[in-house]
Amino acid sequence: MVPWLASDDPFPPVERALGEASGAPGLLAASAELQSNRLVDAYQHGIFPWYSDGQPVLWWSPDPRMVLIPDEFKVSDSLRKTLRRVLREPTWEIRVDHDFAGVMRACAQTPREGQRGTWITADIVEAYSSLHREGRAHSIETWFEGKRVGGLYGVSFGRMFFGESMFAHRTDASKIALAALIGHLRHHKIEMIDCQQNTSHLASLGGREIPRKAFVRHLCGAVGEPPIPWQFDKYALLETLQPRVLPST
């Protein structure tokens, strides 16, 4: 049985999350409300909320966990050409935290294949906007000719970034934002982005699954580190375009 959390109850250990045979693998707990202090505690323990309107707040910690190692980010030939064009043409911009709430709304309103409705509810927008005001949630936005055409948002604690959602209203606009984020994280030696759950889109960009135990072990060391600055622009793409030499396996 999934435990019900009162406002002051701690999360159970992530090892108690439901397994594959349950029909809801990774489900750890449920609660009535989504509070920013609860969110902070959740992220620092490898837990995230995911639920729909009309449901209680459902808390998850899946095993395995989808992550993206910045040095493993895949830049296809076509994306590489696009990034070079973004760097070359002044009509393209990367803005950070320019319109956080607008990015969340765009993520919620963008249709997605195989998905009806959105998990980005009004409560989610309110809670993450509170984290943004505290400097713990950030938006990376792609702008073209003065209009926001894509972007993503996520949460940052210490030397860890937790990706939440992205959207694109122009081809590759979300990938451009992600590529700029990758360059910024590489510059600051950030070793992992939490992507939460496996999707073919994330896998095509270099995401892969790791055991939850390994994820939590890395997380525990990373979130306690000093935070990184969150000011950068499209020239972070120069770092992304640098060739990477990965260790052989």
DATAGI-V904292 format. One record per pair of residues at least 4 apart in sequence whose ideal C-beta (glycine too) atoms are under 8 Angstrom apart, sorted by sequence separation. I is the first residue (numbers start at 1). J is the second residue. D is the distance in Angstrom with one decimal. If there is no record, write none. Layout:
I:J:D  I:J:D
This chain:
5:9:4.2  12:16:4.6  18:22:3.7  34:38:6.8  35:39:7.0  36:40:6.6  37:41:6.6  38:42:6.2  39:43:6.4  40:44:6.5  41:45:6.5  43:47:7.2  51:55:4.4  68:72:7.0  69:73:7.7  75:79:5.2  76:80:6.8  77:81:6.7  78:82:6.5  79:83:6.3  80:84:6.5  81:85:6.5  82:86:6.4  83:87:6.5  84:88:6.2  85:89:5.8  95:99:7.9  99:103:6.2  100:104:6.7  101:105:6.4  102:106:6.3  103:107:6.4  104:108:6.4  105:109:6.1  106:110:6.1  111:115:7.9  120:124:5.0  121:125:7.2  122:126:6.4  123:127:6.2  124:128:6.1  125:129:6.0  126:130:6.6  127:131:6.9  128:132:6.4  129:133:6.6  130:134:6.6  132:136:7.3  143:147:6.5  156:160:7.0  168:172:7.0  169:173:6.4  172:176:5.8  173:177:6.9  174:178:6.3  175:179:6.1  176:180:6.6  177:181:6.5  178:182:6.3  179:183:6.7  180:184:6.5  181:185:6.2  182:186:6.2  183:187:6.4  184:188:6.7  186:190:7.3  195:199:7.9  198:202:6.9  199:203:6.9  200:204:6.3  201:205:6.9  203:207:5.3  210:214:4.8  211:215:7.0  212:216:6.1  213:217:6.4  214:218:6.6  215:219:6.1  216:220:6.3  217:221:7.4  218:222:6.0  219:223:6.0  220:224:7.4  221:225:7.5  232:236:4.6  236:240:6.9  237:241:6.1  238:242:7.2  18:23:7.9  20:25:4.9  22:27:7.2  33:38:7.7  34:39:7.0  42:47:4.0  43:48:6.9  51:56:6.8  68:73:6.6  75:80:5.1  87:92:7.9  119:124:7.0  120:125:6.5  131:136:4.3  132:137:4.2  143:148:5.4  144:149:4.8  156:161:5.2  157:162:7.7  168:173:4.1  185:190:3.8  198:203:6.8  202:207:3.6  203:208:7.1  210:215:5.6  3:9:7.8  5:11:7.2  18:24:5.3  19:25:5.9  42:48:6.2  51:57:5.7  86:92:4.1  131:137:3.9  132:138:7.1  142:148:7.2  143:149:6.7  155:161:7.4  156:162:7.4  168:174:4.0  18:25:5.8  31:38:7.2  42:49:6.9  51:58:4.2  85:92:7.4  132:139:7.7  141:148:5.4  142:149:5.5  154:161:5.6  155:162:4.4  167:174:6.0  168:175:7.5  195:202:5.1  17:25:7.6  18:26:6.7  49:57:5.5  50:58:6.0  75:83:7.2  86:94:7.9  129:137:7.7  142:150:4.1  154:162:5.3  166:174:4.1  185:193:7.0  199:207:7.8  3:12:5.8  17:26:5.2  18:27:4.7  49:58:6.7  109:118:7.5  128:137:5.1  141:150:7.5  142:151:5.7  154:163:4.4  155:164:6.8  198:207:7.5  17:27:6.2  18:28:7.6  39:49:7.2  49:59:5.8  50:60:5.4  108:118:4.5  141:151:3.9  154:164:4.8  17:28:4.2  48:59:7.3  49:60:7.5  107:118:7.9  140:151:5.9  152:163:6.5  153:164:5.4  166:177:6.9  198:209:5.8  16:28:6.6  47:59:5.3  48:60:5.8  108:120:3.8  139:151:5.8  140:152:5.5  152:164:7.5  153:165:6.5  166:178:6.8  181:193:8.0  195:207:5.2  47:60:6.8  48:61:7.7  107:120:5.8  139:152:7.1  140:153:7.6  152:165:6.7  153:166:7.9  14:28:6.4  47:61:4.9  139:153:4.4  152:166:3.7  34:49:6.1  46:61:5.4  138:153:6.7  151:166:6.7  152:167:7.6  2:18:7.0  12:28:6.4  45:61:7.8  104:120:6.2  137:153:6.5  138:154:6.5  150:166:7.3  151:167:6.5  11:28:6.8  12:29:6.1  42:59:6.3  108:125:7.4  137:154:7.0  138:155:7.8  150:167:6.2  11:29:6.1  137:155:5.0  138:156:6.0  150:168:4.1  28:47:6.1  46:65:7.4  136:155:6.0  137:156:7.4  149:168:7.1  150:169:6.2  104:124:7.8  105:125:7.2  136:156:6.4  149:169:4.9  150:170:6.2  161:181:7.5  104:125:5.2  136:157:6.7  148:169:7.9  149:170:3.9  194:215:7.4  150:172:7.8  151:173:7.4  152:174:6.1  34:57:5.0  150:173:2.4  151:174:6.8  5:29:5.2  7:31:7.8  32:56:6.1  33:57:6.7  101:125:6.8  104:128:6.4  131:155:6.2  149:173:4.4  150:174:4.5  161:185:6.3  2:27:5.8  4:29:7.4  5:30:7.0  6:31:7.7  31:56:6.5  32:57:6.9  104:129:7.3  128:153:7.2  150:175:8.0  152:177:5.2  194:219:7.8  2:28:7.3  3:29:5.1  4:30:5.6  5:31:4.2  7:33:6.8  30:56:4.6  31:57:4.7  142:168:8.0  144:170:6.2  150:176:6.5  151:177:4.8  152:178:6.1  192:218:5.8  2:29:6.1  3:30:7.5  4:31:6.9  30:57:6.4  128:155:7.5  150:177:5.7  178:205:7.0  191:218:7.3  2:30:5.6  7:35:7.2  30:58:5.5  31:59:7.0  101:129:5.7  142:170:7.7  29:58:7.9  30:59:6.8  100:129:6.7  144:173:7.4  152:181:7.1  159:188:7.6  161:190:6.3  11:41:6.8  29:59:4.5  159:189:7.6  160:190:7.3  163:193:5.4  175:205:7.3  192:222:7.0  7:38:7.9  10:41:7.9  11:42:6.8  14:45:6.6  27:58:6.2  28:59:5.0  101:132:7.9  142:173:4.4  159:190:5.4  161:192:7.9  162:193:7.5  163:194:6.5  191:222:7.4  14:46:5.6  27:59:7.6  28:60:6.1  100:132:4.6  142:174:7.3  159:191:7.4  160:192:6.6  161:193:5.0  162:194:4.3  163:195:5.4  14:47:6.5  27:60:5.8  28:61:5.0  161:194:7.1  163:196:7.5  11:45:6.0  26:60:4.6  142:176:4.7  160:194:7.0  162:196:7.7  26:61:5.9  97:132:7.3  104:139:7.7  142:177:4.7  11:47:5.9  26:62:3.2  103:139:4.1  128:164:7.4  141:177:6.4  25:62:6.3  26:63:6.7  100:137:6.9  140:177:4.5  25:63:7.6  100:138:7.3  103:141:6.1  140:178:7.6  142:180:8.0  190:228:6.9  100:139:4.4  154:193:7.8  99:139:6.9  140:180:6.0  188:228:4.4  97:138:5.6  98:139:7.2  140:181:4.9  188:229:7.9  96:138:6.4  97:139:5.7  99:141:6.7  106:148:7.4  17:60:7.1  96:139:7.1  98:141:5.6  185:228:8.0  17:61:4.8  96:140:5.8  17:62:7.2  95:140:8.0  96:141:7.3  98:143:7.9  103:148:7.6  106:151:7.0  107:152:7.7  120:165:6.5  17:63:6.9  94:140:6.7  95:141:4.6  102:148:6.7  107:153:6.9  14:61:4.0  94:141:7.0  11:59:6.9  94:142:6.4  95:143:5.8  103:151:4.7  184:232:4.7  93:142:7.6  94:143:7.4  99:148:6.6  103:152:7.2  104:153:6.0  183:232:7.7  187:236:6.9  92:142:7.5  93:143:4.1  98:148:7.8  103:153:5.0  92:143:7.2  93:144:7.8  4:56:8.0  92:144:5.7  180:232:7.0  184:236:4.6  187:239:5.2  91:144:6.0  95:148:7.9  100:153:6.5  180:233:7.9  183:236:3.6  186:239:5.1  5:59:7.7  91:145:5.0  180:234:6.2  183:237:5.5  186:240:7.1  181:236:7.6  183:238:6.8  184:239:7.5  180:236:4.7  183:239:3.6  107:164:7.7  108:165:8.0  110:167:4.2  180:237:5.6  182:239:7.8  183:240:3.9  107:165:4.0  110:168:7.6  160:218:7.9  179:237:5.8  182:240:5.0  183:241:7.9  107:166:6.6  110:169:7.6  160:219:6.1  107:167:4.8  180:240:7.1  104:165:7.7  106:167:4.7  176:237:7.9  179:240:4.7  160:222:4.0  106:169:7.5  159:222:4.4  160:223:5.3  53:117:7.3  103:167:7.5  158:222:5.4  159:223:7.7  52:117:6.2  157:222:7.7  158:223:4.3  52:118:8.0  57:123:7.7  157:223:4.3  158:224:5.6  159:225:4.2  52:119:5.9  158:225:4.0  159:226:7.9  51:119:6.4  53:121:5.2  158:226:6.9  50:119:5.6  52:121:7.3  158:227:6.1  159:228:6.8  51:121:7.6  157:227:7.5  156:227:6.7  156:228:7.3  156:230:7.1  49:124:7.2  94:176:7.3  94:177:6.8  92:176:7.7  94:180:4.5  39:127:5.7  34:123:4.8  39:128:7.6  33:123:7.9  34:124:6.8  82:172:5.2  86:176:5.8  36:127:5.5  40:131:7.5  34:126:7.9  35:127:7.0  39:131:6.3  135:227:7.7  138:230:5.3  34:127:4.8  79:172:6.3  82:175:7.7  83:176:6.7  36:130:4.1  82:176:6.8  36:131:5.8  68:163:7.4  135:230:7.5  40:136:7.1  79:175:5.9  83:179:5.7  36:134:7.3  79:179:7.2  75:179:7.0  73:178:7.8  73:179:7.3  73:182:4.7  43:155:5.6  70:182:5.1  44:157:6.2  43:157:5.9  48:162:7.2  70:185:4.8  71:186:6.9  39:155:7.9  70:186:4.9  40:157:7.8  43:162:5.8  70:190:6.2  70:191:7.1  69:191:6.7  70:192:7.8  69:192:6.1  70:193:6.8  68:192:7.5  69:193:7.7  67:192:5.3  68:193:4.4  67:193:6.4  67:194:5.9  68:195:5.4  66:194:7.9  67:195:5.8  65:194:7.1  66:195:4.1  66:196:6.0  74:204:7.0  65:196:7.2  66:197:5.5  74:205:5.5  66:198:4.6  73:205:6.3  74:206:4.2  66:199:7.5  73:206:4.8  97:230:6.6  62:196:7.2  64:198:7.9  68:202:6.7  72:206:4.4  96:230:5.9  62:197:6.2  96:231:6.4  60:196:7.7  66:202:6.0  72:208:7.4  96:232:6.0  68:205:6.8  69:206:7.2  96:233:7.7  68:206:5.9  94:232:7.3  95:233:7.6  68:207:4.5  69:208:7.7  94:233:5.3  67:207:6.7  68:208:7.8  93:233:7.2  94:234:4.1  66:207:5.5  67:208:6.8  93:234:6.2  66:208:7.3  67:209:7.6  92:234:6.4  94:236:7.0  66:209:5.5  67:210:5.7  94:237:7.7  65:209:6.6  64:209:3.8  65:210:5.9  50:196:7.8  64:210:5.9  65:211:7.5  64:211:5.6  65:212:5.3  87:234:6.2  46:194:8.0  48:196:5.8  63:211:6.5  64:212:6.4  67:215:6.5  86:234:5.8  87:235:7.1  63:212:3.6  62:212:7.0  63:213:7.8  65:215:4.2  87:237:5.6  61:212:6.5  86:237:6.5  87:238:7.1  83:237:5.0  83:240:6.8  84:241:7.3  83:241:6.1  80:241:6.7  75:240:6.8  46:212:7.0  75:241:7.1  73:240:7.0  46:215:6.1  46:216:4.8  45:216:7.6  72:244:7.9  46:219:5.3  71:244:5.0  45:219:7.9  72:246:6.8  44:219:7.6  71:246:6.4  44:223:5.1  43:223:7.5  14:212:6.4  14:216:6.4
